[in-house]
């Protein structure tokens, strides 16, 4: 029986790292990208390009525009500025899109049901995150249980980055010999700049600090990654 996984794929650092980590482990890897009227359509174009370049079995872009009508965020509204580095101490940043991961993981799981995939992979992370409640391990486990009950289907929501810091996420890309691809071709920036980004938003700051930490402590970070993930 084929091992099939579905990756929730945005073309950013985290989801692309999840994709390159999944490809050797599954017979088929399907990528799902959601068009929810996000601030930068370049995200979708980047996801389409990378999924093809890396050899995903299937890549689908699904319409999730209803989310844009319901969720007010700086990632869904051009008139709300994205936060700059250390711009505020708010508990939930303006980039939080309420319900996004609930919707995306649910739709990806329905797709997984149809293609008989056993796993849905998402790049959420509780160690280095932006304060989003839907990136927590507790949330993912609760939703996983609800999806299995609701569809009566055995499914695993897999979060390979959950307990990695950003330096270790860079190390995982390097472990798969894709450090330069992640560095130069992914889109993490809240202002829609591919690669190193705008160097001014929170997302770029987190990404840059993680890369700097990895490059300065390469062996130590790689050993930490291998210990956490039991990599050979």
N, C-alpha and C positions, 0 to 999 in steps of 0.2 A: 504494500500500500504506500502511495506517495505521501511524503511529508510536505505539507503546504502551510505557508505562513502568509499573513496579510500585514503589511507595514503601513501604519498611518504616516504619510510622507509629505513633508512640506518643502523639502529641498534645503532645509537648514542644517546646521552642523549636527544637531542631535539626531534628527531622523535619518540623515544620510549615513551617519556612523552606525545607526541601528541596521540600516539596509546592508551596508558592507559586512557587518557582523553576521547577518542572517543568511546571506547568499550561500556561503559554503555549507550551511547546516541543514538546508531544506532543498527538496527536489524542485519545488516551485515557490517563488516569492512574488506575491501580488502587491503592488503599491496603490494606495488610495489617497488621493489629494482632494481636499474640499475647497470649492469655490464659494466663499461666504461673503463676497464683496469686501475682502480684506483690503487694507490700505494700498498694498502694492501688488498688482497683477504679476509683476516679475517673479513673485514667489511661485506661482503656478507654472510659469514658463521654465523656471529653474528646475522645478520638480520633474517636469516632462523631459527635459534634456538629460538630467542626471539618471533618471530611472532607465532610460534607453541606453545611455552610455555605460552604466554599470551592469546591465543585463537582467533587469527584472523581467519576470515572465509576462506580466500584464501590468499596465498602469492605467488606472481609471481616474478621471476628474469628475467628482460628483457635485451636483448643485446643492448647496446648503445655504442659499441666499436668505432663507427665512431667519436664520440666526442674526443676520445683519439688521433685520427689522426689529428684533427683540433685544439685542445686546448692544448697549451703548458703551463704547470703548474707544481709546485713541487708535486702535487697530481696525475699527470699523467706521470711524468718523474722521474726515479730513480736518475738521475744524477743532479737534481736540489735540493739542500738542503731545507728542510722545515725551516721556520723561528723559531728561538728560542725566548724566552721571551725578549722583548725590543731590538730585534736584528736590527731593522731598523725603519725608519719613512716613508717608502714608502707609497704612496697614495693607491696603490693596492698591497697587499702582493702576494708573489709568489704562495700562495695556492689558489688564485682566479682562477677558471676554467671558462673562458669566455663562456657564453651561456648555462652553465649547467642547471640552473633553468628554463631558457626558454625552453630547450629541455625536461627536466624531467616533468615539469608541463604540457606541451603540450601533451606528450605521456600519462601521467596519465589521462589527460582529455579525450583523445580518448578512453582509456580503460573505463573510467567512462561512456562515451556515450554508449559503448557496453553493460555494465552491468546495465545500467539505474540508476547509482549513481547520487545523487543530489549534492554531495560535494566532493571536493578534498582537503585534508588537508596536509599542509606542515609546517615544524617547523622553517621557516625563522623568523628572529627577527631583528628589526631596533634599539632596545634599547641597547643591548649588542651584537655587531657583529664585524666582522673583516674587515670592510670597503668594503664589497662586494656590488656592486650596485644592484645586483639581489636579495637582501634580503630586499629591501625597500618596504614599503607599496604602494608607488606610482607605482612601477613596477608591483606589484601583481595585483592591481586594473586595470591597463592598459591591462595587459595580460588577465585578466578575461573577460574584455569587448570584446577583440579581439577573444577569444575562443568562446564566446557565439555567436558572429556575424558569425564567420567562420563555426560553426557547426549547427547554428540555434537550439541551445539546451540550456535550462536554467541550469546553473551550477554555483556553488559558490566555489571559491578558498578561503578556510578558513585558517587563520593564528593565531591560539590561543596564540602563544607566542610573537606576533609582538611587543607588548608594555610592555612585562615583562622583567625585568633585570634577570641576571642569578640566583640570590638568589631566586627570585620569581618563576623561573622555577623549582628550587629544591623544593620549597614549594608546587608547584602543584603536583609533584611526591609524596610528603609526604601526601598531602591531599587525594590522592588515595591509601595511605598505600603501596607505592612502592618505598620508598626512598632507601632502601637497594638494591633492584634490580637495580635501575638506577645507584647507586653508585658502585656496584660490577660487573655488567654484561654488561654494555653498552660500546661501543667503540667510543670514541670521539677523541682520541690521533692521531695526524698527523703521529706519528711513529708506530702506529698499536698496542699499548699496551692497553689491555682491563682493565676496572676499573679506578683506579686512574691515569693510564697512565704513561708517561715517566717523568713527572714533569718538563719538559724542553721546550716544544713547546708552542706556543701561545694558542692552544686549551686547553691544560692541565692547563695552568695558569688561563685562564678565568673560566674554570670549577671549579678549586680549590678555587679561590677567591670567586666565587658565593656560593659554599658550606660553606666555612668558614663564610661568611657574614650571610647566613641563620641560621647556627647553633648558632651563637653568638646573633642573634636577632630574634629568632624563632617566637615569638608571633607577633611582629611588622611586620615582613615580611609576615606572613600568613594573617594578617589583610589587608595589602596592596594588596595582591593577591586577596583576596575575594572581596575587593572593586572594583578592576579592572575588575574582571570576573563575578561578581554577583553570587559567589558560596554561597551555604547555609552553 
